[in-house]
């Protein structure tokens, strides 16, 4: 029977099914590829396009479920093709999470990625002599690992890394490929990322317990009666990572990864999440935005950074705050000018895209001129027309002390130490100590004490003590008569409240630690926090010593400051 004759034998309804499926498949690919052309910034342009893409994928997914037998027989639908559709849906949800910062969409991405593995959709790929199909499978694994990292599913991450490693080995042995080094680098990056946490929490069976550091119910000291604080809400955050030596995976440095979790609430439905993908409509659409919207910028150029910052500023709702987190290499001034303005103290490095000739970077500027690939404090002045909260983790963070609040709007900069004690082991590749304190103060505390593991029971006892310290720090901040009003105006927002409290705890801890003796080794802020009333407050120091006592590290801290308590 000829091919034409065979086609004539196909009932009209079945032929229509195949035609409809092909149409939906083409349309879905078209829309998916179109997502790449959407601007990464701004809230409005992309929403309707995402909506259309979700609609088509919903139809496609349901269609292949309802007509599987016909598609198997008449179209020759393979399991890896179903896997590819499910993988694209997982990607859609992941990118929707990146655009909205709502963690419920991460769960949806996880459920589709999980189903691909459970149902072995990509199992047959290795039997086909097509390297491009195997690459699809490897990319799926890499994306699944990113989602699991963001959901703190570390046990599963380790299993997936092992499977990915075996897949890469099989791929490179079967096909003489040029991208072997690239894939081995992916494995190295994720292995370093998993090991970046400086402290392991162990249960009674000596198994590592994974702790989530997203904002949880009861983890933020509540506002008490009589506290006079602002009504501002954190609406937008730019998280920028440009530390060249830092551990990273999938355009997320470890500092960026920690800060993005510090700006998210713990997803309530994480434990009960079903792993069966059903409809594609975002199911648990929050009544209000649970988390501030975030832009994650890995090694942006100055113009990229400014574009995103301008878009964020433009779309900031009324009574809202824009947060900017900078984790970047410091750029220092080259000479001492007669007049010291906001461009004379250096700042932090942005990506240069400089010309490279024979492996050498071509320096096109005169040494007397300013570094053009640098974000100076003065560059942020236009954006202080609205409430701005800046965190700078850099070897030149103090450049941002030289700020002027030109427009009278609330403005706070939290600045990292610029030098750490030489006697402390350099852990900067595994993330900055300052950001670690803002993400998980207990981990930061244990890290400066040189403790690398801890029993779960003791960890929970220490966390309880920290909660008490946080409540006291909150009361000290809000009852202060000399604190700058900007701190109080930001205090009404839970995320900013927790960041300011953790910053204060970090200041107190490092000032009392015997190894931290230089002024450059202490965090600073603009405006400055009152030294005696807050930073060196006797009650906060008492909490630091109590924590040191239950961890048996009192000898590392100077308690002479407590004599007057």
PADRENPA-798228 format. One record per residue (C-alpha): residue number from 0; residue in one letter; chain; x, y, z. Coordinates in steps of 0.02 Angstrom, whole numbers, plus 50000, padded with zeros to 5 digits. Each point is the difference from the previous one (the first is absolute). Example, Ala and Ser with C-alpha at 12.3 -4.5 7.8 and 13.67 -1.06 7.14 Angstrom:
<bamis>
pos;code;unit;px;py;pz
0;a;A;50615;49775;50390
1;s;A;50069;50172;49967
</bamis>
This chain:
<bamis>
pos;code;unit;px;py;pz
0;x;A;50000;50000;50000
1;x;A;50071;50169;49954
2;x;A;50019;50143;50123
3;x;A;49858;50093;49915
4;x;A;49886;49850;50008
5;x;A;50042;49975;50183
6;x;A;49954;50180;50034
7;x;A;49833;49978;49912
8;x;A;49961;49857;50120
9;x;A;50011;50116;50149
10;x;A;49827;50051;50060
11;x;A;49964;50185;49977
12;x;A;49977;50029;50187
13;x;A;50172;49925;50038
14;x;A;50080;50102;49861
15;x;A;49922;50156;50076
16;x;A;50069;49952;50171
17;x;A;50177;49990;49929
18;x;A;49977;50167;49906
19;x;A;49935;50086;50157
20;x;A;50144;49931;50103
21;x;A;50129;50060;49873
22;x;A;49919;50172;50000
23;x;A;50005;50012;50190
24;x;A;50180;49936;50004
25;x;A;50059;50129;49872
26;x;A;49903;50140;50085
27;x;A;50071;49955;50171
28;x;A;50180;50000;49932
29;x;A;49970;50166;49914
30;x;A;49934;50082;50159
31;x;A;50135;49921;50109
32;x;A;50139;50064;49886
33;x;A;49916;50171;50003
34;x;A;50025;50011;50188
35;x;A;50186;50029;49967
36;x;A;49959;50162;49908
37;x;A;49898;50074;50142
38;x;A;50087;50136;50101
39;x;A;50065;49931;50165
40;x;A;49948;50155;50095
41;x;A;49832;50083;50029
42;x;A;49842;49912;50061
43;x;A;49871;50041;49870
44;x;A;50063;49946;49827
45;x;A;50029;49816;50035
46;x;A;49845;49948;50100
47;x;A;49878;49980;49856
48;x;A;50131;49908;49896
49;x;A;50034;49879;50142
50;x;A;49812;49976;50018
51;x;A;49983;49951;49815
52;x;A;50147;49881;50014
53;x;A;49927;49916;50154
54;x;A;49833;49981;49910
55;x;A;50077;49911;49850
56;x;A;50105;49885;50109
57;x;A;49846;49958;50106
58;x;A;49907;49949;49841
59;x;A;50151;49903;49934
60;x;A;50026;49906;50164
61;x;A;49817;49953;50017
62;x;A;49989;49956;49814
63;x;A;50143;49875;50005
64;x;A;49924;49922;50158
65;x;A;49828;49980;49920
66;x;A;50061;49936;49830
67;x;A;50156;49904;50049
68;x;A;49954;49839;49911
69;x;A;49961;50084;49834
70;x;A;50158;50105;50012
71;x;A;50104;49845;50040
72;x;A;49930;49903;49852
73;x;A;49979;50134;49868
74;x;A;50129;50133;50046
75;x;A;50131;49887;50081
76;x;A;50004;50106;50158
77;x;A;50152;49953;50103
78;x;A;50015;50012;50189
79;x;A;50145;50121;49987
80;x;A;49886;50118;49902
81;x;A;49875;50000;50144
82;x;A;50149;50029;50115
83;x;A;50052;50149;49896
84;x;A;49827;50078;50016
85;x;A;50002;49970;50189
86;x;A;50175;50073;50010
87;x;A;49945;50158;49907
88;x;A;49853;50016;50121
89;x;A;50122;49985;50146
90;x;A;50107;50137;49921
91;x;A;49845;50108;49977
92;x;A;49958;49988;50184
93;x;A;50180;50032;50051
94;x;A;50007;50157;49893
95;x;A;49832;50053;50068
96;x;A;50074;49984;50175
97;x;A;50149;50107;49946
98;x;A;49880;50132;49933
99;x;A;49882;50001;50149
100;x;A;50108;49937;50146
101;x;A;49854;49891;50058
102;x;A;50067;49835;50064
103;x;A;49839;49904;49962
104;x;A;50055;50002;49816
105;x;A;50165;49918;50050
106;x;A;49896;49858;50073
107;x;A;49908;49984;49834
108;x;A;50165;49993;49905
109;x;A;50060;49867;50122
110;x;A;49843;49894;49976
111;x;A;50025;49993;49810
112;x;A;50188;49967;50010
113;x;A;49967;49867;50131
114;x;A;49869;49914;49889
115;x;A;50124;49991;49855
116;x;A;50121;49902;50109
117;x;A;49868;49891;50085
118;x;A;49921;49953;49833
119;x;A;50168;49974;49913
120;x;A;49949;50110;49854
121;x;A;50181;50021;49944
122;x;A;50049;49818;50031
123;x;A;50002;49948;49816
124;x;A;50105;50150;49944
125;x;A;50165;49912;50032
126;x;A;49951;49861;49877
127;x;A;49980;50123;49856
128;x;A;50153;50053;49903
129;x;A;49962;50185;50019
130;x;A;50118;50103;50111
131;x;A;49882;50151;49996
132;x;A;49867;49897;50091
133;x;A;50123;49951;50136
134;x;A;50046;50184;50022
135;x;A;49814;50038;50028
136;x;A;50002;49869;50138
137;x;A;50159;50075;50079
138;x;A;49926;50175;49996
139;x;A;49842;49934;50081
140;x;A;50106;49931;50143
141;x;A;50092;50166;50022
142;x;A;49835;50095;50009
143;x;A;49923;49874;50120
144;x;A;50153;50020;50114
145;x;A;49979;50191;50003
146;x;A;49817;49984;50053
147;x;A;50045;49871;50135
148;x;A;50138;50115;50066
149;x;A;49876;50144;50014
150;x;A;49878;49886;50093
151;x;A;50141;49938;50115
152;x;A;49973;49819;49946
153;x;A;50184;49961;50028
154;x;A;49982;49810;50014
155;x;A;49916;49995;49830
156;x;A;50131;50119;49928
157;x;A;50137;49875;50048
158;x;A;49905;49857;49915
159;x;A;49972;50105;49843
160;x;A;50184;50052;49993
161;x;A;50051;49817;50007
162;x;A;49877;49957;49859
163;x;A;50057;50150;49897
164;x;A;50182;49948;50023
165;x;A;49960;49826;49933
166;x;A;49902;50074;49854
167;x;A;50146;50116;49955
168;x;A;50122;49855;50005
169;x;A;49888;49895;49887
170;x;A;49974;50147;49882
171;x;A;50186;50040;49981
172;x;A;50046;49817;49974
173;x;A;49868;49971;49864
174;x;A;50021;50163;49906
175;x;A;50168;50080;49969
176;x;A;49939;50169;50061
177;x;A;50086;50166;50026
178;x;A;49890;50053;50146
179;x;A;50066;49871;50125
180;x;A;50100;50132;50096
181;x;A;49846;50112;50006
182;x;A;49893;49863;50078
183;x;A;50137;49951;50123
184;x;A;50008;50183;50053
185;x;A;49811;49995;50035
186;x;A;50031;49851;50116
187;x;A;50143;50088;50089
188;x;A;49897;50158;50023
189;x;A;49851;49911;50078
190;x;A;50115;49895;50113
191;x;A;50084;50160;50065
192;x;A;49830;50082;50022
193;x;A;49935;49856;50107
194;x;A;50154;50008;50111
195;x;A;49999;50190;50020
196;x;A;49907;50005;50167
197;x;A;50133;50016;50135
198;x;A;49900;49907;50132
199;x;A;49916;49829;50000
200;x;A;49853;49966;50116
201;x;A;49995;49816;50049
202;x;A;49859;49897;50073
203;x;A;50018;49854;50121
204;x;A;50041;49882;49854
205;x;A;50139;50117;49942
206;x;A;49902;50043;49843
207;x;A;50007;50179;49938
208;x;A;49841;50098;50036
209;x;A;49958;50131;49867
210;x;A;49944;50164;50075
211;x;A;49896;50124;49902
212;x;A;50040;50183;50028
213;x;A;49850;50076;49915
214;x;A;49890;50111;50105
215;x;A;49885;49892;50108
216;x;A;49850;50032;50111
217;x;A;50063;50059;50168
218;x;A;50178;50033;49941
219;x;A;49977;50189;49993
220;x;A;49976;50098;50162
221;x;A;49823;50069;49988
222;x;A;49959;50185;50008
223;x;A;49948;50039;50177
224;x;A;49877;50128;50063
225;x;A;50072;50173;50009
226;x;A;50135;49968;49868
227;x;A;49996;50147;49880
228;x;A;50062;49932;49833
229;x;A;49972;50035;49816
230;x;A;49871;49914;49889
231;x;A;50118;49968;49854
232;x;A;50004;49830;49912
233;x;A;50149;49921;49913
234;x;A;49935;49978;49822
235;x;A;50154;49977;49890
236;x;A;50177;49934;50024
237;x;A;50151;49997;49885
238;x;A;50121;49862;50051
239;x;A;50167;50026;49913
240;x;A;50146;49879;50006
241;x;A;50170;50047;49926
242;x;A;50129;49910;50108
243;x;A;50112;49912;49876
244;x;A;50067;49865;50115
245;x;A;49838;49953;50087
246;x;A;49915;49831;49985
247;x;A;49857;50011;49874
248;x;A;49876;49888;49910
249;x;A;49887;50049;49856
250;x;A;50036;50188;50011
251;x;A;49970;50002;50188
252;x;A;50147;50035;50115
253;x;A;49984;49929;50176
254;x;A;49975;50178;50069
255;x;A;49859;50033;49875
256;x;A;49922;49831;50044
257;x;A;50003;50042;50186
258;x;A;49931;50175;49979
259;x;A;49856;49946;49887
260;x;A;49946;49875;50135
261;x;A;50014;50133;50134
262;x;A;49872;50099;49899
263;x;A;49872;49860;49984
264;x;A;49871;49923;50116
265;x;A;50004;49815;50033
266;x;A;49874;49918;49880
267;x;A;49859;49933;50109
268;x;A;49955;49855;49886
269;x;A;50175;49931;49973
270;x;A;49971;49836;50093
271;x;A;49830;49962;49927
272;x;A;50044;50042;49820
273;x;A;49933;49870;49880
274;x;A;50126;49932;49875
275;x;A;49866;49965;49869
276;x;A;49994;50138;49870
277;x;A;49822;50042;49957
278;x;A;49944;50169;49940
279;x;A;50121;50138;49962
280;x;A;49903;50144;50074
281;x;A;50099;50068;50148
282;x;A;49892;49919;50133
283;x;A;50037;50090;50162
284;x;A;50002;50178;49937
285;x;A;50035;50103;50157
286;x;A;49869;50128;50046
287;x;A;50140;50128;50015
288;x;A;50183;49996;49954
289;x;A;50081;49888;50130
290;x;A;50179;50041;49951
291;x;A;50082;50156;49931
292;x;A;50030;49988;49813
293;x;A;50183;49963;49961
294;x;A;50120;50024;49857
295;x;A;50152;49884;50006
296;x;A;50146;50077;49906
297;x;A;50159;49897;49982
298;x;A;50150;50103;49945
299;x;A;49897;50139;49917
300;x;A;50082;50139;49902
301;x;A;49972;50177;50064
302;x;A;49869;50032;49865
303;x;A;49905;49838;50039
304;x;A;50001;50041;50185
305;x;A;49939;50177;49969
306;x;A;49863;49940;49882
307;x;A;49930;49878;50129
308;x;A;50017;50128;50139
309;x;A;49906;50130;49897
310;x;A;49860;49876;49957
311;x;A;49983;49953;50183
312;x;A;49998;50182;50053
313;x;A;49871;50044;49868
314;x;A;49878;49862;50050
315;x;A;50021;50016;50189
316;x;A;49825;50016;50077
317;x;A;49956;50140;50121
318;x;A;50061;49976;50180
319;x;A;50123;49868;49942
320;x;A;50186;49970;50018
321;x;A;50131;49949;49872
322;x;A;50139;49891;50071
323;x;A;50168;49986;49914
324;x;A;50122;49864;50052
325;x;A;50176;50013;49930
326;x;A;50123;49857;50023
327;x;A;50149;50055;49897
328;x;A;50186;50032;49992
329;x;A;50051;50172;50063
330;x;A;50065;50138;49886
331;x;A;50113;50123;50089
332;x;A;50037;50182;49956
333;x;A;50165;50027;49908
334;x;A;50049;50167;50076
335;x;A;49949;50128;50130
336;x;A;49901;50141;49917
337;x;A;49986;50174;50076
338;x;A;49812;49982;50011
339;x;A;49925;49837;50061
340;x;A;49832;49968;49918
341;x;A;49892;49845;49975
342;x;A;50111;49940;49856
343;x;A;50167;50018;50091
344;x;A;49993;49851;50119
345;x;A;49987;49860;49872
346;x;A;49860;49873;50019
347;x;A;49970;49822;49939
348;x;A;50046;49918;49837
349;x;A;49877;49968;49859
350;x;A;50037;49885;49854
351;x;A;50115;50083;49875
352;x;A;49988;49905;49834
353;x;A;50168;50080;49966
354;x;A;50099;49965;49842
355;x;A;50123;49858;50019
356;x;A;50151;49992;49883
357;x;A;50114;49847;50008
358;x;A;49929;49956;50169
359;x;A;50041;50172;50071
360;x;A;49865;50120;50058
361;x;A;50017;50165;49909
362;x;A;49991;50144;50122
363;x;A;49924;50142;49903
364;x;A;49996;50128;50138
365;x;A;50124;50121;50072
366;x;A;50042;49957;50181
367;x;A;49946;50175;50052
368;x;A;49823;49967;49940
369;x;A;49862;49908;50092
370;x;A;49973;49814;49978
371;x;A;49855;49995;49877
372;x;A;49948;49822;50045
373;x;A;49958;50046;50178
374;x;A;49838;50035;50091
375;x;A;50039;50157;50102
376;x;A;49891;50063;50143
377;x;A;49960;50150;49888
378;x;A;49923;49883;49871
379;x;A;49862;49959;50124
380;x;A;49955;50181;50040
381;x;A;49859;50012;49870
382;x;A;49915;49849;50080
383;x;A;49997;50076;50175
384;x;A;49843;50094;49944
385;x;A;49907;49846;50066
386;x;A;50033;49896;50158
387;x;A;50162;49904;49970
388;x;A;50082;49864;50105
389;x;A;50176;49953;49947
390;x;A;50109;49854;50057
391;x;A;50181;50001;49941
392;x;A;50111;49848;50029
393;x;A;50169;50050;49929
394;x;A;50181;50041;50041
395;x;A;49954;50182;49965
396;x;A;49827;50003;50080
397;x;A;50045;50156;50100
398;x;A;49997;50103;49840
399;x;A;49810;49998;50027
400;x;A;50018;50090;50168
401;x;A;50033;50155;49896
402;x;A;49819;50022;49954
403;x;A;49892;50154;50007
404;x;A;49813;49982;50021
405;x;A;49953;50134;49875
406;x;A;49812;49969;49995
407;x;A;49956;49967;50182
408;x;A;49929;49827;49960
409;x;A;50043;49853;50116
410;x;A;50173;49935;49955
411;x;A;50106;49869;50090
412;x;A;50162;49915;49946
413;x;A;50063;49846;50094
414;x;A;50186;49978;49964
415;x;A;50110;49847;50024
416;x;A;50171;50001;50082
417;x;A;50134;50038;49870
418;x;A;50137;49895;50081
419;x;A;49987;49837;50097
420;x;A;50131;49945;50129
421;x;A;50151;49916;49919
422;x;A;49997;49865;50133
423;x;A;49828;49943;49942
424;x;A;49998;49872;49861
425;x;A;49945;50083;49838
426;x;A;49828;49928;49958
427;x;A;49951;50136;49876
428;x;A;49990;49878;49855
429;x;A;49858;49912;50093
430;x;A;49908;50163;50028
431;x;A;50024;50157;50102
432;x;A;49990;49997;50190
433;x;A;49897;50160;50000
434;x;A;49866;49930;49883
435;x;A;50003;49838;50101
436;x;A;49950;50100;50156
437;x;A;49856;50084;49904
438;x;A;49942;49829;49934
439;x;A;50024;49894;50156
440;x;A;50076;50089;50151
441;x;A;50032;49838;50095
442;x;A;50100;49929;49854
443;x;A;50099;50163;49993
444;x;A;50032;49991;50188
445;x;A;50058;49818;49992
446;x;A;50110;50043;49850
447;x;A;50097;50138;50093
448;x;A;50020;49878;50145
449;x;A;50076;49869;49885
450;x;A;49862;49873;50034
451;x;A;49959;49892;49848
452;x;A;49869;49880;50069
453;x;A;49867;50000;50134
454;x;A;49868;49886;50074
455;x;A;49821;50040;49951
456;x;A;49943;50017;50182
457;x;A;50134;50129;50038
458;x;A;49964;50091;49836
459;x;A;49816;50017;50050
460;x;A;50047;50060;50175
461;x;A;50117;50131;49925
462;x;A;49864;50055;49876
463;x;A;49879;50024;50146
464;x;A;50128;50111;50087
465;x;A;50024;50098;49839
466;x;A;49811;50028;49985
467;x;A;50004;50078;50173
468;x;A;50150;50107;49950
469;x;A;49907;50055;49843
470;x;A;49850;50058;50102
471;x;A;50113;50102;50114
472;x;A;50097;50075;49854
473;x;A;49834;50050;49919
474;x;A;49943;50088;50159
475;x;A;50169;50087;50018
476;x;A;49989;50065;49820
477;x;A;49821;50063;50014
478;x;A;50021;50080;50172
479;x;A;50163;50090;49955
480;x;A;49990;50189;50013
481;x;A;50154;50033;49894
482;x;A;49977;49877;49855
483;x;A;49975;50073;49826
484;x;A;49816;49997;49953
485;x;A;50037;49907;49836
486;x;A;50028;49838;50099
487;x;A;49830;50018;50083
488;x;A;49914;50039;49836
489;x;A;50064;49834;49929
490;x;A;49964;49903;50161
491;x;A;49816;49970;49957
492;x;A;50048;49876;49861
493;x;A;50038;49825;50065
494;x;A;50144;49963;49881
495;x;A;50087;50167;50032
496;x;A;49968;49985;50187
497;x;A;50087;49832;50005
498;x;A;50146;50063;49894
499;x;A;50027;50149;50117
500;x;A;49990;49890;50155
501;x;A;50123;49872;49927
502;x;A;50116;50142;49947
503;x;A;50000;50067;50179
504;x;A;50035;49826;50070
505;x;A;50144;49981;49875
506;x;A;50073;50169;50054
507;x;A;49992;49952;50184
508;x;A;50075;49826;49971
509;x;A;50149;50059;49896
510;x;A;50039;50145;50119
511;x;A;50010;49877;50146
512;x;A;50099;49866;49908
513;x;A;50183;50006;50052
514;x;A;50066;49975;49822
515;x;A;49902;50149;49931
516;x;A;50103;50148;50060
517;x;A;50013;50118;49851
518;x;A;49863;50127;49968
519;x;A;49998;49940;49818
520;x;A;49947;49827;50062
521;x;A;49834;50065;50067
522;x;A;49841;50026;49899
523;x;A;49943;50181;49981
524;x;A;49843;50086;49941
525;x;A;49938;50161;49924
526;x;A;49929;50084;50100
527;x;A;50104;49933;50145
528;x;A;49913;49905;50139
529;x;A;50026;50079;50172
530;x;A;50155;49915;50068
531;x;A;49967;49990;50186
532;x;A;49813;49990;49993
533;x;A;49991;49861;49870
534;x;A;50162;49929;49927
535;x;A;50086;49982;50170
536;x;A;49841;49980;50101
537;x;A;50033;49899;50159
538;x;A;49842;49894;49982
539;x;A;50046;49948;49822
540;x;A;50177;49959;50061
541;x;A;49924;49894;50138
542;x;A;49905;49899;49868
543;x;A;50161;49975;49899
544;x;A;50088;49933;50156
545;x;A;49852;49886;50042
546;x;A;50008;49927;49825
547;x;A;50189;49979;50015
548;x;A;49974;49913;50169
549;x;A;49878;49867;49937
550;x;A;50121;49967;49855
551;x;A;50148;49998;50119
552;x;A;50098;50134;49906
553;x;A;50001;50141;50130
554;x;A;50192;50008;49988
555;x;A;49983;50072;49823
556;x;A;49905;50153;50061
557;x;A;50052;50149;50103
558;x;A;49876;50021;50143
559;x;A;50088;50148;50082
560;x;A;49866;50106;49917
561;x;A;49872;49920;50116
562;x;A;50073;50062;50165
563;x;A;49879;50145;50006
564;x;A;49848;49891;49967
</bamis>
